[in-house]
Amino acid sequence: MEFWLTFLPLVIYILLIILLTIGIILGIKTIITMNKVEKVVDNVNEKVESLNSVFNIIDFTTDKIAGFTDKIIEMAGNVFSKLLFFKKGKKGKNEKD
């Protein structure tokens, strides 16, 4: 019985030391990996920021094209509505006579 009382705490301490060592190693590897990931994210961020001007030009161009087509469609709609209103006005005058 005395053997177990001295042997089991010794085994538990050895296992805890091993577990602590593995935890420290995993923590260090995680920190190294996070640093590498941070470098990659910074690199990607720099490349995206360098393309920002291109995206701004594309955005500006599409806004102008959309505005231009909206004006053309509005003008065409006004012309068609005036033509339809003009035809309805003639029919109304003929029906009254």
Residue, then its C-alpha position, 0 to 999 in steps of 0.5 A: m500500500e505504501f508503494w502505491l502512495t508514493f508511486l501514483p503521485l510520482v506518475i501523476y507528476i510526470l504525466l502533468i510535466i509531459l502535458l505541460t511541455i506539450g501545451i507549451i510546444l503547441g502554444i509556441k507553434t500556434i504563435i509562430t503560425m499566427n505570425k505567418v498568417e498575419k504576414v500573409v494577411d498584411n501582404v494580401n491587404e497591401k495588394v488589395e489596396s494597390l488595386n483600390s484605384v482600379f476599383n474606384i475607376i470601374d465604380f465611377t465608370t459604371d455609375k456614369i454609364a448607369g446615369f447615362t442609360d437612365k437619362i436615355i430611358e427617361m427621355a424615350g419614355n417621355v417621348f413615347s408618353k407624349l406621342l401616346f397622349f397626342k394620339k389620345g388627344k386627337k381621338g378625343k376631339n374626333e369622338k366629340d365632333 
